[in-house]
Amino acid sequence: MAQGRGSASTNSSLVGVALIVLFLVVHLEIANAAVYTVGDSNGWTFNMVNWPKGKRFRAGDVLVFKYNPSIHNVVTVNRIGYNSCKTPRGARVLSTGNDRVTLAKGQNFFICNFVGHCESGMKIALNAL
């Protein structure tokens, strides 16, 4: 009988240790995420296409878009929306002027959909590893 109770206690301890390890792994991944201000000190503005060059992005990194919300926005689009400067149905439109976006693994595309802005280079495409 005592052995049965010991086994339950051991199993309970193992579950507790597993949960702690899982918490630490998740916490370390979040702590390692880099935060990038899009456009650096200029913020989210025109001629942004080359801004991602030379940067190494990882899934979980955060982009901060700083801009005047009365004249710009940020739209998360797919490759077709990026290339055509058109907002696909159901696209996520951000408009606070201080938006934070966590990067997904793979290609990530962003545009401003105010008339003429995307066509004037207010768009970025990047790959998160």
C-alpha positions in Angstrom: 0.0 0.0 0.0 2.8 2.4 0.9 4.4 1.7 -2.4 1.3 2.7 -4.3 1.1 6.0 -2.5 4.8 6.6 -3.2 4.2 6.1 -6.9 1.4 8.6 -7.0 3.6 11.1 -5.2 6.5 10.4 -7.6 4.2 10.8 -10.6 2.9 14.1 -9.2 6.5 15.3 -8.6 7.4 14.4 -12.2 4.4 16.3 -13.6 5.4 19.3 -11.5 9.0 19.2 -12.7 7.8 18.8 -16.3 5.5 21.9 -15.9 8.4 23.9 -14.5 10.7 22.9 -17.4 8.0 23.8 -19.9 7.5 27.2 -18.3 11.2 27.9 -18.4 11.6 26.9 -22.0 8.6 29.2 -23.1 9.9 32.0 -20.9 13.4 31.7 -22.4 12.0 31.8 -26.0 10.0 35.0 -25.2 13.1 36.5 -23.4 15.2 35.9 -26.5 12.8 37.6 -28.9 14.3 40.7 -30.5 12.3 43.9 -30.8 12.7 46.0 -33.9 11.4 49.5 -34.5 10.5 49.5 -38.2 12.3 52.3 -40.0 14.5 52.8 -36.9 14.4 56.5 -35.7 12.4 57.5 -38.8 9.5 55.2 -38.0 7.1 53.6 -40.5 7.2 55.9 -43.5 7.9 55.9 -47.3 10.8 54.1 -49.0 10.9 51.3 -46.4 11.4 48.4 -48.9 15.1 48.1 -48.0 14.8 48.5 -44.2 14.8 44.7 -43.5 18.1 44.1 -45.5 21.0 43.0 -43.3 18.7 42.1 -40.4 18.2 38.5 -39.2 14.6 37.9 -38.0 13.3 35.0 -36.1 9.8 33.8 -35.4 8.7 35.4 -32.2 10.6 38.7 -32.8 8.5 41.8 -32.5 8.2 44.6 -35.0 7.1 48.0 -33.6 5.5 50.3 -36.2 5.5 54.0 -35.1 3.7 56.4 -37.3 1.0 59.1 -37.4 -2.3 57.2 -37.5 -4.1 60.1 -39.2 -2.0 59.6 -42.3 -0.8 56.0 -42.2 -1.7 52.5 -41.1 -0.1 49.0 -41.1 -1.8 46.1 -42.9 -0.6 42.5 -42.7 -0.9 41.0 -46.2 0.1 38.0 -48.2 2.6 38.0 -51.1 -0.1 38.9 -53.6 -1.2 41.9 -51.5 2.4 43.0 -51.1 3.2 42.8 -54.8 -0.1 44.4 -55.9 -0.4 46.9 -53.0 -3.9 45.7 -52.5 -5.5 44.7 -49.2 -6.8 41.1 -49.3 -10.2 40.4 -47.8 -9.8 39.6 -44.1 -6.4 41.3 -43.8 -5.4 42.6 -40.3 -5.4 46.4 -40.3 -3.6 48.2 -37.5 -4.0 51.9 -36.9 -2.9 52.9 -33.4 0.4 54.6 -34.5 2.3 52.4 -32.1 1.6 48.8 -33.3 3.4 45.7 -32.2 3.4 42.6 -34.4 5.0 39.3 -33.5 6.6 37.6 -36.5 5.4 34.2 -37.7 7.9 31.7 -39.1 8.4 32.2 -42.8 7.5 35.2 -45.0 5.8 38.2 -43.4 4.4 41.1 -45.5 3.3 44.6 -44.4 1.9 47.6 -46.3 0.3 50.9 -45.7 -3.0 50.9 -47.6 -3.6 54.7 -47.7 -3.9 55.7 -51.4 -0.5 55.7 -53.1 1.6 54.9 -49.9 2.4 51.3 -50.7 3.2 52.3 -54.3 5.7 54.8 -52.8 7.6 52.1 -51.0 5.6 52.1 -47.7 5.9 48.3 -47.5 8.2 45.6 -46.2 8.7 41.9 -46.8 10.9 39.8 -44.5 11.6 36.2 -43.7 11.6 35.0 -40.1 13.6 31.9 -39.4 
